[in-house]
Amino acid sequence: MPDYEKDPEMIRPEDTKDLGCTGRILNVMSLLPNQIFKNSEGQWDVKPVRGNSALYSSNDYLIHNTGWETHLIGWTGELYNSDELQPRSIVSNLESDPLYLSEDDKTALTEKMRAANNSPNIHPVWLLRKDQLRWRKYAENVLWPIFHYMQNQPSDGKQETEWWYDYVKFNEAYAARIKKIYKPGDIIWIHDYYLLLLPQILRMSLPKAKISLFLHAPFPSSEYFRCLSKRKHILDGMLGADQIGFQSFSFARHFMSCCSRIVGAEILANSVIAYGAHVSVSVAPIGIDVETIEKYAFESKEVEEKVKAIREINGDKKIIVGRDRLDIVRGVVQKLEAFETFLSMYPQWREKVVLIQVSFPTVFHSAKMEKKVNELIAGINGTYGSFNWTPVQHYQMRVAKDEYLALLRVADLGVITSIRDGNNTTALEYVLCQKKKHSPLILSEFSGTVAVFPEAILINPWDSVGVANTMHKCLLMDSREKTALEANLYNQIQKNTVQDWTRRLLSDLIEDLRLNHSKKGTPNLNRPLLLSNYQTAEHRLFMFDYDGTLTPIVHTPSAAIPSAKLYDTLTLLTKDPRNEIWFISGRDQQFLDKWIGQKLPHIGLSAEHGCFMKKPGSKEWRNLAEDFDMSWQKEVESVFQYYTDNTPGTFIEKKKVAVTWHYRKAEPDFAAFQAANCLQKLLSGVMKKYDVEAMSGKANIEVRPKFVNKGEIVKRLVINADGPGRAPPDFILCLGDDQTDEDMFKALNDIEANWKLEKRPKDRLDGYGVYPVSVGPANKETVAKAYLSDPGQVLETLGLLVGTVSLFETAGTVEINDRGHIVDETFLEPKRF
């Protein structure tokens, strides 16, 4: 490998030793820079992929101009035959298919890709399944439209569910590949919307990993993002990163708003506090490799020849240039409509101007869009064209690099009318290629590139008359004005190169890790690991809180009754004799008997936060506080009555032992103020006289004896203090959502710590099968080891255990092989109902 000059402005690996960095960056992209195809001789080969040039330039810069050891990890993309424009499906009998790859083929192709990229550190993610396009479908058909402010038509959701399972598998395949390469101290840098689940998957098994995620696409407002059925899963996946980067401040602001509104995270100026973790939010619009592109554009003989050829073909006509993907958001239709309006409004330009539009289809391009574009072009050329003049020259193809740069150089006007994009690098390359000619650029105000070019000539692509007027003005612009505009824009791209972008993001990550890397939050529950533990356990203990855990919190507590889905799931759990299930709730005996005990008698019940217990199959309740002096209740009721009289919408619930003041229906701000005063009055009065404690729950305050709490119940159940000497469970799942449930989590953590001290034998997963799991929003701290966002995810998790929910409903540490199948055969795909 050549000895490249190192960039002195780049942070050096040796300067990060205080963080334990290895000096390695695992650069994770959705696609490798090479396309695999079978050539005309029937041999496998690779060729460069078109697109994402800025991102690949960043990787080349890291490899060749910095001291960081950079590893590129990415999917190989679809396999093509030499004569294919679109990949076809691999047939069912893979070994007989001409696109099937043997292990020798994969090894040889890996070496070819490494040689093509002049780096030994290229690591392909192989996913060879029958339908090669399946891995793109959720990202392109669901995420991409929403991120660009478009909603899909309503459906029964079955197809989207299949796409989602493949999206989960895609991310899990990446996680498996990364873990084979990863060394503690590596920086993992993940790119774009194909891999939004990956940060959290990695965090589950690599809790100390240094992870950065950059979203190159726009991020929509919460009104659009919340339309995603998997919105919480996506946000939870992203929030596994230490740093999340966006192309513009508006995208970052939308993301932070979604975190607050959807998962309840705490929002700071430039960061999100979620599940106890600090996630930095950075803004850095990507640039281009100015030096390399400029050198090729102005010093290449191929480009010079193409420049002359284009000028000769078009004579003295003004040339308007557009180059876009042929999809809904790039604004090709809006551009053509504006050009048609321009020719109509300014007839003096007829036969004196030509629009050269280069459009290339995406993998999931719209036939309807293509038809609309062709109809517009035919209409314009038919109405205004002549034998000697074709107003619109449309090239529906990917042009070669020299032809593309030549077009940008000869242009008299560049037009970008995208109705939504992240950062349009065509705009940057156009300004660069106009270094000598100084032709102006018209830029859509909806493009993320406005963050780089705030002083550009901005237009609303929906206003065809406005765009037509701007075209006219730009074509008549005097040379002094054009020179000043070009100088301003050129200065901006020089200050915002892809090298600057890479340096900025890495420096921001290192700085933030120094400040916050010790603040590790609670990871999402690793459900595949939970399932594996469950399947091999002989004595399983389930301990569930009720409100906010198995059912959503509602304004009227009596309305929080179990759903049919919950009953069905619990029924399936109770049918397995290895399962012991307990409800440990703040509810009273009457409620738990009515809704759980009578319908599911084999479930154990604990009422009023541990004051009462009823064993599975029993009809008798045991009062654990029957010998305790209850005279404190009258004084507590007196305090609660005062605040009930003075706080509209509140009420008192008197149980047999505990007394609770509810303020869920009251005006939130005033109720919170009154609750603080009430708690203070209890602390300074009743609690000094009696051995009781006041617990703040979700919109309530409950007073109860100190010696009874959920943690004590957990100890009784786990160590069998009340039992017949049965061995401790080898699988424990404990779920709860509020402060009273922290007693359960703490008790379980203490029990597990004692088992470690006693050197109790571990299970095959190198643990004790203990899962204390907090349920609820992201803005709370917990001693639990994992979290689930809401009761819906709780039911999904229990459904996974009983076989009614797919393993790929949520992401986790499932090892996927090169075919996209599960490696561990103990994970049996459940039936899908």
Secondary structure as GFF3:
##gff-version 3
##sequence-region A 1 833
A	DSSP	three_ten_helix	13	19	.	.	.	ID=ss1
A	DSSP	beta_strand	24	29	.	.	.	ID=ss2
A	DSSP	beta_strand	34	38	.	.	.	ID=ss3
A	DSSP	beta_strand	44	48	.	.	.	ID=ss4
A	DSSP	alpha_helix	53	65	.	.	.	ID=ss5
A	DSSP	beta_strand	69	75	.	.	.	ID=ss6
A	DSSP	beta_strand	80	81	.	.	.	ID=ss7
A	DSSP	three_ten_helix	94	96	.	.	.	ID=ss8
A	DSSP	alpha_helix	103	116	.	.	.	ID=ss9
A	DSSP	beta_strand	122	125	.	.	.	ID=ss10
A	DSSP	three_ten_helix	132	136	.	.	.	ID=ss11
A	DSSP	alpha_helix	137	138	.	.	.	ID=ss12
A	DSSP	pi_helix	139	143	.	.	.	ID=ss13
A	DSSP	alpha_helix	144	147	.	.	.	ID=ss14
A	DSSP	alpha_helix	158	181	.	.	.	ID=ss15
A	DSSP	beta_strand	187	191	.	.	.	ID=ss16
A	DSSP	three_ten_helix	193	195	.	.	.	ID=ss17
A	DSSP	alpha_helix	198	205	.	.	.	ID=ss18
A	DSSP	beta_strand	210	214	.	.	.	ID=ss19
A	DSSP	alpha_helix	222	225	.	.	.	ID=ss20
A	DSSP	alpha_helix	231	238	.	.	.	ID=ss21
A	DSSP	beta_strand	243	246	.	.	.	ID=ss22
A	DSSP	alpha_helix	249	262	.	.	.	ID=ss23
A	DSSP	beta_strand	266	267	.	.	.	ID=ss24
A	DSSP	beta_strand	271	274	.	.	.	ID=ss25
A	DSSP	beta_strand	277	283	.	.	.	ID=ss26
A	DSSP	alpha_helix	290	299	.	.	.	ID=ss27
A	DSSP	alpha_helix	301	314	.	.	.	ID=ss28
A	DSSP	beta_strand	318	325	.	.	.	ID=ss29
A	DSSP	three_ten_helix	328	330	.	.	.	ID=ss30
A	DSSP	alpha_helix	332	345	.	.	.	ID=ss31
A	DSSP	three_ten_helix	347	349	.	.	.	ID=ss32
A	DSSP	beta_strand	353	360	.	.	.	ID=ss33
A	DSSP	alpha_helix	367	384	.	.	.	ID=ss34
A	DSSP	beta_strand	392	396	.	.	.	ID=ss35
A	DSSP	alpha_helix	401	410	.	.	.	ID=ss36
A	DSSP	beta_strand	413	416	.	.	.	ID=ss37
A	DSSP	alpha_helix	425	433	.	.	.	ID=ss38
A	DSSP	beta_strand	441	444	.	.	.	ID=ss39
A	DSSP	three_ten_helix	448	451	.	.	.	ID=ss40
A	DSSP	beta_strand	457	459	.	.	.	ID=ss41
A	DSSP	alpha_helix	464	475	.	.	.	ID=ss42
A	DSSP	alpha_helix	479	495	.	.	.	ID=ss43
A	DSSP	alpha_helix	498	516	.	.	.	ID=ss44
A	DSSP	alpha_helix	527	536	.	.	.	ID=ss45
A	DSSP	beta_strand	540	544	.	.	.	ID=ss46
A	DSSP	three_ten_helix	557	559	.	.	.	ID=ss47
A	DSSP	alpha_helix	564	574	.	.	.	ID=ss48
A	DSSP	beta_strand	579	584	.	.	.	ID=ss49
A	DSSP	alpha_helix	589	592	.	.	.	ID=ss50
A	DSSP	pi_helix	593	597	.	.	.	ID=ss51
A	DSSP	beta_strand	604	607	.	.	.	ID=ss52
A	DSSP	three_ten_helix	608	610	.	.	.	ID=ss53
A	DSSP	beta_strand	612	614	.	.	.	ID=ss54
A	DSSP	beta_strand	622	623	.	.	.	ID=ss55
A	DSSP	alpha_helix	632	645	.	.	.	ID=ss56
A	DSSP	beta_strand	651	654	.	.	.	ID=ss57
A	DSSP	beta_strand	659	662	.	.	.	ID=ss58
A	DSSP	alpha_helix	668	684	.	.	.	ID=ss59
A	DSSP	alpha_helix	686	689	.	.	.	ID=ss60
A	DSSP	beta_strand	692	696	.	.	.	ID=ss61
A	DSSP	beta_strand	700	705	.	.	.	ID=ss62
A	DSSP	alpha_helix	710	719	.	.	.	ID=ss63
A	DSSP	beta_strand	731	736	.	.	.	ID=ss64
A	DSSP	three_ten_helix	739	741	.	.	.	ID=ss65
A	DSSP	alpha_helix	742	757	.	.	.	ID=ss66
A	DSSP	beta_strand	770	775	.	.	.	ID=ss67
A	DSSP	beta_strand	786	788	.	.	.	ID=ss68
A	DSSP	alpha_helix	791	802	.	.	.	ID=ss69
###
